[in-house]
Amino acid sequence: MPSQDNPVIELVVPYELRHQRCDAIVARLCPQYSRSQLQKWIRSGDVLVNGQRIKPKIHLKTHDKITVHPVASEQTHDLPEDMPLDIVFEDSSILVVNKPAGLVVHPAVGHRTGTLVNGLLFHETAQQALPRAGIVHRLDKDTSGLMVVAKTLQAHRSLVAQLQERTVKREYLAMVQGELIAGGTIEGNIGRHPVDRKRMAVVDSGKYAVTHYRIEQRFTGYTLLRVQLETGRTHQIRVHMSWQHKPIVGDPVYGGRPRLSAGLPENLRDRLLHFPRQALHATQLALEHPETGEWLQWQRAMPEDMQALVAALAEYSHEQDKQP
């Protein structure tokens, strides 16, 4: 029997997925689990079709009823590590963490340890039984700010669904080069760069992406934007702002050559040239609680490096405004 943390999932095959393999259909309808995991559950009888066990390769018909019994099992073999975590909120279902710049989210080649996943596994060993240790969205290594993490399979499913339905509200603060006079919306499909496969770019063949922004604060030569994501593509804000010729300060990949005014004081010029990361912070997160349905919202101010940059630009802009 499924536990309270692993409730049964009831599905019905929609018309558009008719005549496809069982494992392919279940993978489409349960994107929170890997296809290999779902295939194991099908073979073990934890996935039933019309109440019967079935092989993964069997094709299904419209209106066939699928019952998935999620079975908690170890999903990650990464090592727990004791590290400080700035936990903003935590209950039995979810955890919200304020990630510092420089912290990698997922272990990968070159970063097998010292990641957020390693820290989460130490904080709560039960995260091992969740896909990606409960992480449902990510921030780049050098982007700071708020992330939500699932603590149960039920919460994981709910958060994945909310992200897919675009009901999770995520706002960022971004310092960009150039003086903007109004907010706006950027629409541009994002996919792999046609030449440099390590980068993303706006390309017709990419995935649909929408970024909304409004002006938070203006400076001489720079603008602090409040950015809201409608979609969540890789490097979306960085790619979209660069595409609009307003790259984020300090972005080593999409920033291009810094355009510095001739009259900048030396200390501000040095700060801009050597800002250690993209000046991007996930400042606000809001979502529906997976269990209670309550609408929750969290906010965290920019870290010290971005606050110092804002203060330096504000001082310079004030001096410029005083000149005749």
N, C-alpha and C positions, 0 to 999 in steps of 0.2 A: 504494500500500500504506500502511496506517496505521502510524504510528511507534509506538515503545514507549510514548510518553506518550499516544497516542490509540488504544488497542486497540479491536478490533471488538466491537460489542455485539450479542449474539444474543438475540432476543426471540421469544416465541410469543404470538399473540393469545389472550387469555383469553375465556372464555364471556361474561362480563359486558360485554365491549367489541365483541362480534360485530356485524356490519352497520354499523359506524361508518366514517367516512372514514379513510383511511390516515394523513393528517397529524394528525387528532385522536387516533387511537390511539397513534401514536408520541409525540405530545406528552404523553399521559397516562403512558406507560411510561418516558419520558426527561425528567422534569421539570427536570433540570439544564440543559436547552437550551431556548431560546425556540422557540415554534411557527414563527415566521418563519424562524429558522435551519434548523429541521428541514425546512421546506418547500423551502428552497434545496437542501438535501442530497438530498431526494427527486427534485427536478427534474434535478439534476446526476448522478444515478445513484449517489450515495453511500449511499442507502438502497434496499435491494432487498427484494422480497417473493417468497418461494419462489425466490430466485435471479434474479428478473427485475426490470427497471426498471418503474416504475409511476407513474401520475399521483397527485398529492396527494389528489384528490377521490374516487378509487376506493374503494369500500367493501370491507372485508375480512371473512373468515370465521374462525370459531373454529379454532385450531391452525395458521393461516397463520404461516409463519416469516418474521420480519423481521430483516434484517441491516443494522446501522447502522455506517458507516465514518466516524467523526468526523474532520473536516478542520479542522486548526488555522487560524484566520483571526482577523484583528483584531476583537475584540468590543467594544472601548471606544475612544473618540476623546478621552478626557480626557487632559490634559497631565501629564507626570511633573513632580514637584516635589521638590526636595531638602529633606527635613525629618527631624528626629530621630525614630526609631522605637525603642521599647523592645521589642526582639525577645527573647522568652523562649526560643524553640526554633526551629531551622530545619534542614531537610535538603532533599533533592531533591524531596520530595513535598509537604510542608506547612510552614507558618510559623505560629507562635503569637506574637501581639503583645499587650502590656499597654497598652491604649488609655487615654490620659488623659482626664479630664473636659474637655469643651469642644471635642473633636475630632469633627467630623462624619464619618460613615463613607462615605456615597455622595455624589457631586456631585448637586446639585439646584438648583432655582431659588433664587437668593440665596446659594448655596454651590457655585459652579462650581469653585473652587480651594481649596486649603488643607485638603482632606479626606484621610482615610486612603487612599482609592483613589489619589489623586495621589501620595502618599508611596510606596505600594507599587509604582506604575509606575516611579518613579525607582529604587527599590531593586532591582527585577527587571523589566526591560523585557518579558520573556516573559509577564508577567501580562496583557498586552494581548490575548493569544490566548484568554483564559479568560472565561467568562461572569462579568460583574460583577467583573472583575479577580481572580477566585478567591475572592471573599468569599461564604460560604455561610450566614452568619447575621450579625446586626448587634446593636449596642448603641446606645441613644439617645445623642445628642450629649453630654448631661451625666451619663451613666452611665460610670463607669470600669471597667477590668478586662480580662479575658482574652478573646481572640477567636482562632479558628483560620482560616487562609486556605489554600486549595488552591493548589498550584504546577503541577499537571498536570491534564489532563482526567480521568484515572483517579482521582486523588485527589479531584477535584471530585465525580465520581459517587459515590464511596464515602462522602464526608462528607455529601452530600445524603441518601443512603440511610440513613445512621446517624441523622441528624436526624429523618427521617420515621419511622423505626422506634423513635425515642425511646430509643436506647441511648447517646447522648452525655450525659454527666453534667455539668450546669452548676449551680454553687452561687454564691449571692450573699450579701453582707452588706448588711442594710437597717436603718437606724435609723428606727423608727416612733414616732408619737405614741401614748401610752397604755401602761399596764402590763399585759402579758400574763402569765398564770400557767402556761400550757402551750402546747406546740406544736400543730399541727393541719394540716388540709388544706382548701383552698378550691377548690370546683368552681363555675364560673360561666361560661357562654358569653360570649365577648367579640366585639363588633362595633362598628360606628360608632355614636356617640351619636345618638339620634333627633333632637336639635335642633342641637347643635353638631357639625358634621361633621368638624371638625379634631380632635376628641377621640374616644377609645374609651370603651366602657362595657360593663357586664354587661347583655346583652339576650338574650332567648330566641332570636332569629334569628341570633345570633353563632356563632362557631366554638367548639367544645368546648375548654375550658381548665382545667388543673389545676395548682395551686401548693401545694407542701408547705413547711412552715416549722417550725423549732424554735428555742427560745430560746438565744441565744448569751450574752447578758449583760443583767441587769435594772438599771434606774436609776429614780430617783424621777420618775414621769411619762412615762418613755420605755423602750423595749425595743430592744435590738439583736438582730435575727433572722438566722438562717442559713436561706436560702430555696433550695429546689431546684425547678427547672422540670421538669414532666413534658411540657408542651407549650410551644410558643414563639410565643405570639400577641403582636401589637404592644402595647407598654406593659403586658404582662401583670401583672407584679408590682405596678406602680404602681396599676393599675386594681383588682386584687383587694384590695390592702391598703386602698385608699380605700373600696371597697365594704363592707369589714368595719369601717369607721369607725376604722381604724388607719393613716392616711396616712403616707407617708414624709416625713420632715423635709426641708424645702426644696423640695418638689415644687411647681413653679409652676402646674401644670395640674390636678393631682388632690389637692393638699394641703389646699385649703380655707383657712379662717382659722386661724392657729396658736392652739392652746389652751394658754396659758402660765399657770403657777401664780402666784399673787399674791406668793409669797415668794421668787421667783427673784432671785438677785443680778443687778445690772445688766449685768455683763460676759457672763454666761451668757444672759440674756434677749436681749441684742444679738446674740450668736452664733447663737442659734436663729432669731431674726427675720430675720437677714441671711445665713443659710447660702446660699452662691451657687448651689446646684444640689440636685437630689434626692440624698439621702444613700444612694446605691446603688452597690455595687461588685461586679463579677463576680470572685469571689475564687478559684474553682476550676473547672478544666476537665479532663475525662477522656474519652478516646475510643480506638477501635481504629485503629492506624496503617493507612492505606490499602494499603500494600504489604506490610509484614511481618506484619500482624495482631497485633502486640504492643499490649498495653493500656498506654497512656501517660497520665500525670496531671501537671498543673501547678497551682501555687498561688502567688498573690501577695497580700501583705498590703494592707490598706486604704491609700489615699494619705494624705498628711499632713493634708488638711482633715478627713477623717473621723476620723483618729486623734486630732486635737486636740479634736473634738467629743466623742468617747468619753471622753477624759481630763477634760474640763470637767464632763461629766455625772457621771462617777465621783466626782470631788472633791465636787460638790454633794450627791450621794447619800450619801457617807460622812459629810458634815457633818450631814445630816438624820438619819442613823441614830444619831448621838451624842447628839442632843437627847432629853431625858426625855419 
